[in-house]
Amino acid sequence: MLIYRGLSRISRISKKTPFGRRWLPSHPLLSGASHSAAAAAADSSVKVLGCREAYSWSLPALHGIRHQIHHQSSSVIEDTDSQEQLDPFSLVADELSILAKRLRSMVVAEVPKLASAAEYFFKMGVEGKRFRPTVLLLMATALNVRVPEPLHDGVEDALATELRTRQQCIAEITEMIHVASLLHDDVLDDADTRRGIGSLNFVMGNKLAVLAGDFLLSRACVALASLKNTEVVTLLATVVEHLVTGETMQMTTSSDQRCSMDYYMQKTYYKTASLISNSCKAIALLAGQTAEVAILAFDYGKNLGLAYQLIDDVLDFTGTSASLGKGSLSDIRHGIITAPILFAMEEFPQLRTVVEQGFEDSSNVDIALEYLGKSRGIQKTRELAVKHANLAAAAIDSLPENNDEDVTKSRRALLDLTHRVITRNK
Ligand code: GRG
């Protein structure tokens, strides 16, 4: 018996798994202290503070047939003849739009100025790529669990709905933490645009932008507390610590740290990958998954996040084209040294002198670009991104075998995202 809806036919997915063929983890709502939760879940009057309503989460129709992941130098190729091609975003589109509405209702504030500041990036059209909630909703389905018989169908449905609601809550919390960090980041960077519109600090001033970020964080905390799962609370609280640590690492570097690839990767994990990796792990824990599966979910998020940021750092130099100087050059102009320059410096150690002088003088930006152009810095950064994308794909491939159609589709969509992350140009 499956704990979620929509099982219709079995489809093929071939996986190497260290966990054997059959996979029946215990469900958190079925064991120990959660006995009463199972009963409560069957009661439709159950409400969860912060993340109250269950969504309708039927999957939209899928289209296309071929899906291939080919990650340049080292490659993960899915033999997917006769498999449907998936757009990961359309697979969860319905759920994403309900999530967007929920987010709008969760960030309503008492004071009008704070209300308009807090809702600023949750308004329709400025919601960003919604990359994180997409990953988390797909991960939720990819890790769906089978529950042992015997359970009455009604109880099974209620448990499934309750679990999905809690996982959706993680997606909401993650997005609120993400937007809070963007608001604070824009204040620190004195940014004037974000998501194609004026940044909140630019439009309403630094003070309101900082307060709006704090407000979003506090709403995220309330929602997190409503889940009553201390391990999950610890994971997401640690993420906030990591965001702050990463940001501080970036703005307080010694010369050696600025030129260190290890330091850069650690900072990148804190600033970008920690949120998605820990949230993926939270999705697994809420599903009652084993520690091994939770680690695979974490590894997927971590490596996807690292690949995402490495490509972001390439795009800062190249923009949508492959030519240098076509990006916004925002990092280097702010004196932030990223992977392309670090790799270029390995080939041209004299670039270090330029880096040490800083980039307030724009001619130093030109000199650095010249070295970068002569080097394999962009290519090596892409290769590193590919390596992490492949590690993310390997984590999905190592999940315990599951032949359910929806699980299979979601896993393929997660694999597809590893491809999209390294081929994206925006
Ligand atoms: C208040 C939680 C909190 C943190 C304060 C400022 C700060 C400490 C951390 C900054 C973290 C930060 C902004 C990291 C960059 C992460 C990143 C890759 C942002 C861009 O994400 P996209 O491309 O953006 O997914 P959209 O707009 O699509 O959502």
Residues whose N, C-alpha, C, O or C-beta is under 5 A from the ligand:
A	BS01	GRG	E127 G128 K129 R130 F131 I177 A180 S181 L182 H184 D185 R195 G213 V240 L243 V244 E247 K271 T272
